[in-house]
Amino acid sequence: MITKEQREKLRGWFAGRLPDDLFEELTELTVDREEITVIGRIPEPRLAEDAPDAEREAALESRVQEFRERTREDRMAVAREAEHRFGRKVSWGVECGGRRVLFTHVAAPVMTRLRQPERQVLDTLIAGGVARSRSDALAWCVRLVQRHTDDWLAELRDSLEHVQRVRAQGPDAETDQAPPADDEE
């Protein structure tokens, strides 16, 4: 978990470091312990207003692929520098025509101990064809919870940032001052 100020500095670093012509706009930057995900908007392909859905979909797919190939070296250079500076892998994605595509992303293993009732939930999702494995089922559950609790999670993240600010103001933050003298020795 990073503070709002750290997130703003990170976003500022990327905004300043990315080539000006890479994205129309840096739309999202997310960060966790393992990964920084950078998503930017790229221009939509020019099509006739009455273009069929299949043509529109093929054009968007082609535009994203063209962008990915054309910008690979620039993105890799920024990623190497950021990974060295921030100690996290960098993943990339784009928004184009209302569609979001991630190029790369980290799949971090998460160790957990589940009791039988929780394992049965995962196994039911597998049996129902929702997931291929327990790991896939667990990821599905996390996405479902995330979708339905965004407001609650945002409030929790804000609270954690407040806790970090208060901790930073504690007695260990004032290392320049000598501790008070103990008169009773």
C-alpha positions in Angstrom: 0.0 0.0 0.0 1.4 3.4 -0.9 0.2 6.8 0.1 -1.7 9.2 -2.1 1.4 11.4 -2.2 3.6 8.5 -3.3 1.1 7.6 -6.0 1.0 11.2 -7.2 4.8 11.3 -7.4 4.8 7.9 -9.3 2.2 9.2 -11.7 4.2 12.4 -12.1 7.4 10.5 -12.8 5.7 8.4 -15.6 4.0 11.5 -17.0 7.3 13.2 -17.2 9.3 10.2 -18.5 6.9 8.8 -21.1 7.6 10.1 -24.7 5.1 12.9 -25.5 3.7 11.0 -28.5 3.2 7.7 -26.7 -0.4 8.2 -25.5 -3.0 10.8 -26.0 -3.5 10.7 -22.3 -2.1 8.7 -19.4 -5.5 7.4 -18.1 -4.6 5.1 -15.2 -1.6 4.2 -13.2 -2.1 1.5 -10.5 0.5 0.0 -8.2 0.8 -2.8 -5.7 3.7 -4.6 -4.0 4.8 -6.4 -7.2 3.6 -4.3 -10.2 3.0 -0.9 -11.7 0.4 -0.9 -14.5 0.5 2.0 -16.9 -2.6 2.5 -19.1 -2.9 5.2 -21.7 -5.4 6.2 -24.4 -4.5 5.8 -28.0 -6.4 7.3 -31.0 -9.2 5.3 -32.5 -9.0 4.2 -36.1 -10.9 6.3 -38.5 -13.9 4.5 -39.8 -17.2 5.4 -41.5 -19.9 6.1 -39.0 -22.0 3.3 -40.3 -19.1 0.7 -40.2 -20.3 -2.7 -39.2 -19.4 -4.0 -35.7 -17.1 -6.7 -37.1 -15.1 -4.0 -39.0 -15.0 -1.7 -36.0 -13.7 -4.6 -33.8 -11.1 -5.7 -36.4 -9.9 -2.1 -36.7 -9.6 -1.6 -32.9 -7.7 -4.9 -32.6 -5.3 -3.9 -35.4 -4.7 -0.4 -33.9 -3.8 -1.9 -30.5 -1.5 -4.5 -32.1 0.2 -1.8 -34.3 0.7 0.4 -31.2 2.1 -2.4 -29.2 4.7 -3.4 -31.8 5.6 0.2 -32.8 6.2 1.4 -29.2 7.8 -1.8 -27.7 11.4 -0.4 -27.5 10.3 2.9 -25.9 8.0 1.1 -23.4 10.8 -1.3 -22.5 13.3 1.5 -21.9 10.9 3.3 -19.6 10.0 0.0 -17.8 13.7 -0.9 -17.2 14.3 2.5 -15.7 11.1 2.4 -13.6 11.8 -1.2 -12.4 15.2 -0.2 -11.2 13.9 3.0 -9.6 10.8 1.6 -7.9 11.6 -2.1 -7.4 8.4 -3.3 -9.2 7.7 -4.8 -12.6 6.0 -2.5 -15.1 3.0 -3.7 -17.1 1.3 -1.9 -20.0 -2.1 -1.5 -21.5 -4.2 0.8 -23.6 -7.7 2.2 -24.0 -8.9 2.5 -27.5 -12.5 3.1 -28.7 -13.9 2.3 -25.2 -12.0 -1.0 -25.0 -9.2 -1.7 -22.6 -6.4 -4.1 -23.5 -3.5 -5.2 -21.2 -0.3 -6.3 -22.9 1.5 -7.8 -20.0 0.8 -8.2 -16.4 2.2 -10.0 -13.4 0.4 -13.1 -12.1 1.6 -13.2 -8.5 1.2 -16.3 -6.5 -0.8 -15.9 -3.3 -0.5 -18.4 -0.5 -3.6 -19.0 1.5 -5.1 -21.6 3.8 -8.7 -22.5 3.0 -10.9 -24.7 5.1 -13.2 -27.2 3.4 -16.3 -24.9 3.0 -14.1 -22.4 1.1 -12.5 -25.1 -1.0 -16.0 -26.4 -1.8 -17.0 -23.0 -3.2 -14.0 -23.1 -5.5 -14.6 -26.6 -6.5 -18.3 -25.8 -7.3 -17.1 -23.0 -9.6 -14.8 -25.4 -11.4 -17.6 -28.0 -11.7 -19.9 -25.3 -13.1 -17.4 -24.4 -15.8 -16.8 -20.9 -14.4 -13.1 -21.6 -13.6 -10.5 -24.1 -14.8 -8.7 -24.5 -11.5 -8.9 -23.5 -7.8 -6.5 -20.7 -8.6 -8.7 -19.4 -11.4 -11.8 -19.8 -9.2 -10.2 -17.8 -6.4 -9.2 -15.0 -8.9 -12.9 -15.0 -10.1 -14.1 -14.6 -6.5 -11.7 -11.7 -5.9 -12.9 -9.9 -9.1 -16.5 -10.5 -8.0 -15.9 -9.0 -4.6 -13.9 -6.1 -6.1 -16.8 -5.3 -8.5 -19.3 -5.1 -5.7 -17.3 -3.4 -3.0 -15.4 -0.7 -4.8 -16.7 2.1 -2.5 -15.9 0.1 0.7 -12.4 -0.7 -0.5 -11.8 2.9 -1.5 -12.8 4.0 2.0 -10.5 1.3 3.5 -7.6 2.5 1.4 -8.1 6.1 2.4 -8.1 5.0 6.1 -4.8 3.1 5.6 -3.3 6.2 4.1 -4.4 8.2 7.1 -2.8 5.6 9.4 0.5 5.9 7.5 0.4 9.7 7.8 -0.2 9.4 11.6 2.6 6.9 12.0 5.0 9.2 10.1 4.3 11.9 12.7 5.2 9.6 15.6 8.2 9.8 17.9 10.4 7.8 15.5 9.9 10.4 12.8 11.8 13.0 14.8 15.3 11.5 14.7 17.0 14.9 14.8 15.9 15.7 18.3 17.6 14.2 21.3 15.4 12.1 23.6 14.3 14.0 26.7 16.7 13.7 29.7 15.6 11.4 32.4 15.9 13.3 35.7 15.6 10.3 38.0 18.8 8.4 37.4 
